[in-house]
Amino acid sequence: MRLRVADFDYPLPSAAIAQRPAEPRDASRLLVLDRGRSTPGHPNVQGSRFADLAEELRAGDLLVVNESRVMAARLRGLRTGGGAAELLLLRPAIGPFTWEALVRPSRRLAAGSSVTLRSGDRALIGARLSGGTRAVTFERDPFTVMAEAGEVPLPPYIHDRSSPAERYQTVFARTLGSAAAPTAGLHFSEALLGSLRQRGVHIVRLTLHVGLDTFRPLECEFVDEHQIHTEWYDLPAETSRALAETRAAGGRVVAVGTTSLRVLESVARDGTPTGWTDLYVTPPYPFAAVDALVTNFHLPRSSLLLLVTAFVQHGMPGASAYEARDTLLATYAAAIEEGYRFFSFGDAMLIL
């Protein structure tokens, strides 16, 4: 049976969308979903605090975090002849000075036109690319342009822009390259990382630079019609060794975020530790690398909601995709009822 995108929708009151991050970082709430003790439509859940995550894990578990850092990828400027314009840089496209970007207003920016940025730099608008993006060429290093004129791009559903830009970065963010934060990692503080290590939980890093699909709901009728945007990843050799050692010792691999999960499952599928992944996880999916997942509450009709549905289904032997969906959406409904906060600055789930 082909899955319909409309079947992965759910009602969400606007008041449930978090506008500011919790302070301190680990003061957010944590909803723990035990797949093994759940039945279709009836999730086994319990409430906790993110600061108590160490109590939910075991000595010998391996926590895998994404150390990608968000670029100041939003550039504002003026079109030739006047009128505001905005660029959201996603990744290099053709050479170091030409990037793939979302451009607004795209219809009024023909190929060959330019945008003058606040820094005085000119951005030449080029051809249309796949997924509604454009090629944009700069006269100097775009990373330098972003450093001087860019803004960290908060998602469009966050209207309160009062939080410092650094709150949209994780405490382990190192490698610059994402157009959006790997938001499951935003809940971690240095103190919590210390308590996890004291518990005997090992922590390792990888990189996946978050791209276009984080911003967009699925706009097709059927789930299998969606074309996912590729994203660059790197799994260091030391992380690969830690994964093998954890498996050999009987520990669990706990992915922090859907980004970490996609890297681990991509490497398990292809055996390539560095490259571009187009892994599009939909139910059913034969997970081979991840035992537990720390994740946020995701947008309706999104590829991330489908991924989490597939992960729930994998831990409920015999459940259909729609039974797993019912279990996940019942979990979401319970979270809404209990006042959990959703999306990037919201609360978190631990799926065991």
Buried (B, 14 or more C-beta within 10 A) or exposed (E): EEBEBEEBBBEBEEEBBBBEBBEEBBBBBBBBBBBEEBEBBEBBBEEBEBBEBBEBBEEBBBBBBBBBBBBBBBBBBBBEEEEEBBBBBBBBBEEEBBBBBBBBEBEEBEEEBBBBBEBEBBBBBBEEBEBEBBBBBBEEEBBEBBEBBBBBBBBEBBEEEEBEEEBBBBBBBEBBBBBBBBBBBBBBBEEBBEBBEEBEBBBBBBBBBBBBBBBBBBEEEEBEEBEBBBBBBBBBEEBBEBBEEBBEEEBBBBBBBBBBBBBBBBBBEEEEBEEEBEBBBBBBBEBEBBBBBBBBBBBBBBBBBBBBBBBBBBBBEEBBBBBBBBBBBBBBBBBBEEEBBBBBBBBBBBBB
